């Protein structure tokens, strides 16, 4: 299909995408840790697990936190 439509740009591979995502996660993780260290006073974490209809196991983590002024993040 790519040849048929005469697509000439470089095709980004899955490894390249994964590397970019991992690098972005590292940056966001550092920013989140800094934010939590500065303003966090209360943390609420919830967990959920289930199996999808195609038998894939799913696990989710949801968190909220409140700062000194009780602003919810």
C-alpha positions, -999 to +999 in steps of 0.1 A: +000+000+000+029+024+008+044+018-026+010+021-043+005+056-030+041+065-038+049+075-002+086+088-002+092+099+033+112+079+058+091+054+077+096+056+114+101+021+130+086+009+162+119+009+180+124+046+172+089+054+185+095+034+217+127+052+223+110+086+219+082+076+243+107+063+269+127+095+268+095+116+272+084+094+301+118+100+318+113+138+315+077+137+327+087+115+356+114+140+368+089+169+364+062+150+383+086+141+412+097+178+414+061+190+414+051+165+441+081+174+463+072+211+461+034+211+466+020+177+476+004+172+510-022+145+504-022+117+478-050+093+468-042+063+446-066+038+431-059+005+413-080-014+388-074-047+370-094-066+345-091-089+315-102-076+281-125-094+257-095-106+238-079-120+270-053-092+275-046-085+311-050-048+320-039-029+351-045+008+357-033+032+383-051+065+389-038+091+413-048+126+425-030+148+450-038+180+468-014+209+474-011+232+503-041+253+491-061+220+487-060+225+449-065+191+433-040+180+406 
